[in-house]
Amino acid sequence: EIMLCYPGTIAILYYRLAHSLHRLGAPFLARLISDIGHSLTGIDIHPGAQIGGSFFIDHGTGVVIGETAIIGQRVRLYQHVTLGAKRFPADDKGVLIKGVPRHPVVEDDVVIYAGATILGRITIGAGSTIGGNVWLTQSVPPGSNVSQAQMRND
């Protein structure tokens, strides 16, 4: 049931195959398989991303993981999480430079809740929790708990 009905598990299976092909020097085939997984699940994982074991995506629709993202062990993501780039660097002629690390590093044992957007080459320290709908563009140390600002009713 899990292998057939859970989109997060299905997306990870497609990613693992696509990542292997990407590392073997077959980027077109890797992107094709990645796109099939995206079409089936609504989860977009670039085959160049580096993802550790025991990775879990719960629900998953709308998850985006960029090409240079690095994800550690035992990381959990919920739906609509983006691990993206702030911008694509360009050379002095305006030509985009590919392959430059521009996506987040998520260390081991991190939980990222629904709707969080994490942008740029920042690090989410091990054991951190990132709350739902958080917009994050700065690194956080291990053990952090990041949530939206609370409104005061004085």
C-alpha positions as CSV (number, residue, x, y, z in Angstrom):
1,E,0.0,0.0,0.0
2,I,2.8,2.5,0.9
3,M,4.7,1.8,-2.3
4,L,1.6,2.3,-4.4
5,C,-0.5,4.9,-2.7
6,Y,1.8,7.4,-0.8
7,P,2.9,10.2,-3.2
8,G,5.9,11.1,-1.0
9,T,7.3,7.5,-1.2
10,I,6.6,7.3,-4.9
11,A,8.4,10.6,-5.6
12,I,11.4,9.5,-3.5
13,L,11.6,6.2,-5.6
14,Y,11.6,8.2,-8.8
15,Y,14.1,10.6,-7.4
16,R,16.5,7.7,-6.3
17,L,16.4,6.3,-9.9
18,A,16.8,9.7,-11.5
19,H,19.7,10.6,-9.2
20,S,21.5,7.4,-10.0
21,L,21.2,8.2,-13.7
22,H,22.2,11.8,-13.2
23,R,25.4,10.6,-11.4
24,L,26.1,8.1,-14.3
25,G,26.1,11.0,-16.8
26,A,22.6,10.6,-18.3
27,P,21.1,14.0,-17.3
28,F,18.4,14.0,-20.0
29,L,17.1,10.5,-19.0
30,A,17.3,11.6,-15.3
31,R,15.2,14.7,-15.9
32,L,12.7,12.7,-17.9
33,I,12.2,10.2,-15.0
34,S,12.1,13.1,-12.6
35,D,9.4,14.7,-14.6
36,I,7.3,11.5,-14.7
37,G,7.6,11.3,-10.9
38,H,6.5,15.0,-10.7
39,S,3.5,14.4,-13.0
40,L,2.4,11.4,-10.9
41,T,2.8,13.0,-7.4
42,G,3.0,16.8,-7.7
43,I,6.4,16.6,-6.0
44,D,9.3,18.1,-8.0
45,I,12.8,16.8,-6.9
46,H,15.7,17.7,-9.2
47,P,17.8,14.6,-9.9
48,G,21.0,16.5,-9.0
49,A,19.8,17.1,-5.4
50,Q,21.7,15.1,-2.7
51,I,19.3,13.4,-0.3
52,G,20.3,11.1,2.6
53,G,18.5,8.0,3.8
54,S,15.3,7.8,5.9
55,F,14.0,10.9,4.0
56,F,10.2,11.2,4.2
57,I,7.7,13.5,2.5
58,D,4.3,13.5,4.1
59,H,1.3,14.4,1.8
60,G,3.8,16.1,-0.5
61,T,1.8,18.0,-3.1
62,G,3.7,21.2,-4.1
63,V,7.1,20.1,-2.7
64,V,10.0,21.5,-4.7
65,I,13.6,20.5,-4.1
66,G,16.3,22.3,-6.2
67,E,19.3,20.9,-8.0
68,T,22.0,21.8,-5.5
69,A,20.0,21.1,-2.3
70,I,21.6,18.8,0.2
71,I,19.4,17.0,2.6
72,G,20.7,14.9,5.5
73,Q,19.5,11.8,7.3
74,R,16.0,11.4,8.8
75,V,14.6,14.6,7.4
76,R,10.8,15.1,7.2
77,L,9.0,17.5,4.9
78,Y,5.4,18.2,4.6
79,Q,3.3,19.5,1.7
80,H,4.2,22.6,-0.2
81,V,7.7,23.0,1.1
82,T,10.2,24.7,-1.2
83,L,14.0,24.3,-1.0
84,G,14.8,26.8,-3.7
85,A,17.3,29.3,-4.9
86,K,17.0,33.1,-4.3
87,R,18.4,33.8,-7.8
88,F,20.5,32.3,-10.6
89,P,24.0,33.8,-10.6
90,A,25.1,35.3,-13.9
91,D,28.5,36.1,-15.4
92,D,29.6,39.6,-16.5
93,K,27.8,39.1,-19.8
94,G,24.6,38.1,-18.2
95,V,24.8,34.4,-19.0
96,L,23.4,32.2,-16.2
97,I,26.0,30.2,-14.4
98,K,24.8,26.6,-13.7
99,G,26.1,24.2,-11.1
100,V,26.9,26.9,-8.5
101,P,25.5,25.8,-5.0
102,R,22.4,28.0,-4.6
103,H,19.9,25.8,-2.7
104,P,19.7,25.0,1.0
105,V,21.6,22.5,3.1
106,V,19.3,20.7,5.5
107,E,21.2,18.8,8.1
108,D,20.1,15.6,9.9
109,D,16.9,15.2,11.9
110,V,15.2,18.3,10.6
111,V,11.4,18.7,10.3
112,I,10.0,21.3,7.9
113,Y,6.2,21.9,8.1
114,A,3.7,22.7,5.4
115,G,4.1,25.7,3.3
116,A,7.7,26.6,4.4
117,T,9.8,28.4,1.8
118,I,13.6,28.1,2.3
119,L,15.7,30.0,-0.2
120,G,19.4,30.3,-1.0
121,R,22.5,28.5,0.0
122,I,21.7,28.6,3.7
123,T,22.0,25.8,6.3
124,I,19.3,24.5,8.5
125,G,21.1,23.0,11.5
126,A,20.6,19.5,12.7
127,G,17.6,18.8,14.9
128,S,15.8,22.0,13.9
129,T,12.1,22.5,13.4
130,I,10.9,24.9,10.7
131,G,7.2,25.9,11.2
132,G,4.5,26.1,8.7
133,N,4.4,29.0,6.2
134,V,7.8,30.3,7.3
135,W,9.8,32.2,4.8
136,L,13.5,31.7,5.5
137,T,16.6,33.2,3.8
138,Q,19.2,33.0,6.7
139,S,20.9,30.0,8.2
140,V,19.8,28.7,11.6
141,P,22.0,26.8,14.1
142,P,21.4,23.2,15.2
143,G,18.4,22.7,17.5
144,S,16.5,25.8,16.3
145,N,12.8,26.2,16.3
146,V,11.7,28.7,13.7
147,S,8.1,29.9,13.5
148,Q,6.1,32.9,12.3
149,A,6.0,36.0,14.5
150,Q,3.2,36.0,17.1
151,M,0.8,38.9,17.1
152,R,0.2,40.5,20.5
153,N,-3.3,41.4,21.6
154,D,-2.6,44.1,24.2
